[in-house]
Amino acid sequence: MNIAKQIAEEDAYRQKNVSGITKLLEPEILRDFPDFNKNLLYSIAESNLRKIFSAIENKSLAGIDKDEELILILPKLKEEIEDIKERKVEIKYDDIVFHENAIKKYEKVKGMATVTISTTLEYYYKNSDKKENLCNNIKRQTRYTCEFVYIYDETKLEKKNNIIVINCPNCGAPLRNLELGECEYCSSHFEPINLKLWKMSSYKEDYK
């Protein structure tokens, strides 16, 4: 058991390799979206991850509940926070340092383009949940995958597309026609959401 723990700690200290093929995918993206800026997207991914870590630490969406950069992932983040609260778990991310970013995947189909970003980083991680088989209070090297979507033609999207489902702040119904700024169920007005920008649609740690 001691040897296994030592191996786990040594692996946690070792900087992870970024997973991506930027040189192959970037030209393809630029052909479809000439204004695409990978460095800007990398910066947004890092900024969003910091906001996500802070929300999980504080167990609150305060300050980011109307953040347009996060609008597509707020439902998932809210569920994660509610689960942490229910289990009375304390989580902390300290001294976050980002290392590398790369484009891992690119797809363009049925009105929506998706770019997947791979990001390596380190932080001091603490988790009070005893069920988590993780080393606490050590500098942890890890990797996250973040997906960004660009809706270039909303009329071509599949009706059952769950990526861009946002609920009305008044009645809770799923909002459609986000660019119109009005709920079709209760007629409440909301700030129109521009989907012709790259927005994060998912995030996950893919190295443990």
Solvent accessible surface area in square Angstrom, and as a share of the most:
residue,aa,sasa,rsa
1,M,208,0.93
2,N,128,0.66
3,I,130,0.66
4,A,65,0.51
5,K,120,0.51
6,Q,103,0.46
7,I,106,0.54
8,A,46,0.36
9,E,50,0.23
10,E,86,0.39
11,D,39,0.20
12,A,14,0.11
13,Y,117,0.44
14,R,140,0.51
15,Q,87,0.39
16,K,11,0.05
17,N,124,0.64
18,V,41,0.24
19,S,36,0.23
20,G,36,0.34
21,I,88,0.45
22,T,25,0.15
23,K,187,0.79
24,L,132,0.66
25,L,21,0.11
26,E,38,0.17
27,P,64,0.40
28,E,68,0.31
29,I,0,0.00
30,L,67,0.33
31,R,175,0.64
32,D,60,0.31
33,F,24,0.10
34,P,108,0.68
35,D,141,0.73
36,F,17,0.07
37,N,78,0.40
38,K,56,0.24
39,N,97,0.50
40,L,104,0.52
41,L,4,0.02
42,Y,23,0.09
43,S,62,0.40
44,I,32,0.16
45,A,0,0.00
46,E,44,0.20
47,S,47,0.31
48,N,1,0.00
49,L,0,0.00
50,R,112,0.41
51,K,59,0.25
52,I,1,0.01
53,F,4,0.02
54,S,50,0.32
55,A,6,0.04
56,I,5,0.03
57,E,45,0.20
58,N,102,0.52
59,K,39,0.16
60,S,43,0.28
61,L,35,0.18
62,A,86,0.67
63,G,77,0.74
64,I,20,0.10
65,D,78,0.40
66,K,179,0.76
67,D,30,0.15
68,E,68,0.31
69,E,62,0.28
70,L,0,0.00
71,I,28,0.14
72,L,14,0.07
73,I,1,0.01
74,L,20,0.10
75,P,59,0.37
76,K,91,0.38
77,L,0,0.00
78,K,113,0.48
79,E,124,0.56
80,E,59,0.27
81,I,5,0.03
82,E,86,0.39
83,D,65,0.34
84,I,5,0.02
85,K,96,0.41
86,E,144,0.65
87,R,111,0.41
88,K,172,0.73
89,V,5,0.03
90,E,99,0.44
91,I,17,0.09
92,K,88,0.37
93,Y,23,0.09
94,D,45,0.23
95,D,102,0.53
96,I,29,0.15
97,V,70,0.40
98,F,31,0.13
99,H,60,0.27
100,E,82,0.37
101,N,32,0.16
102,A,8,0.07
103,I,0,0.00
104,K,78,0.33
105,K,105,0.45
106,Y,20,0.07
107,E,83,0.37
108,K,90,0.38
109,V,87,0.50
110,K,111,0.47
111,G,0,0.00
112,M,22,0.10
113,A,0,0.00
114,T,19,0.11
115,V,0,0.00
116,T,7,0.04
117,I,0,0.00
118,S,0,0.00
119,T,0,0.00
120,T,1,0.00
121,L,1,0.00
122,E,19,0.09
123,Y,1,0.00
124,Y,77,0.29
125,Y,16,0.06
126,K,83,0.35
127,N,10,0.05
128,S,63,0.41
129,D,22,0.12
130,K,201,0.85
131,K,184,0.78
132,E,68,0.30
133,N,152,0.78
134,L,47,0.23
135,C,30,0.18
136,N,59,0.30
137,N,99,0.51
138,I,20,0.10
139,K,62,0.26
140,R,17,0.06
141,Q,16,0.07
142,T,0,0.00
143,R,38,0.14
144,Y,13,0.05
145,T,11,0.06
146,C,0,0.00
147,E,58,0.26
148,F,0,0.00
149,V,2,0.01
150,Y,39,0.15
151,I,3,0.02
152,Y,61,0.23
153,D,38,0.20
154,E,50,0.22
155,T,125,0.73
156,K,121,0.51
157,L,26,0.13
158,E,94,0.42
159,K,191,0.81
160,K,180,0.76
161,N,25,0.13
162,N,127,0.65
163,I,63,0.32
164,I,13,0.06
165,V,42,0.24
166,I,18,0.09
167,N,81,0.42
168,C,5,0.03
169,P,114,0.72
170,N,103,0.53
171,C,64,0.38
172,G,43,0.41
173,A,18,0.14
174,P,54,0.34
175,L,5,0.03
176,R,98,0.36
177,N,76,0.39
178,L,2,0.01
179,E,79,0.35
180,L,132,0.66
181,G,3,0.03
182,E,73,0.33
183,C,1,0.00
184,E,112,0.50
185,Y,144,0.55
186,C,47,0.28
187,S,70,0.45
188,S,29,0.18
189,H,148,0.66
190,F,30,0.12
191,E,133,0.60
192,P,72,0.45
193,I,9,0.05
194,N,70,0.36
195,L,4,0.02
196,K,91,0.39
197,L,95,0.47
198,W,35,0.12
199,K,9,0.04
200,M,0,0.00
201,S,18,0.12
202,S,38,0.24
203,Y,12,0.05
204,K,121,0.51
205,E,38,0.17
206,D,46,0.24
207,Y,69,0.26
208,K,161,0.68
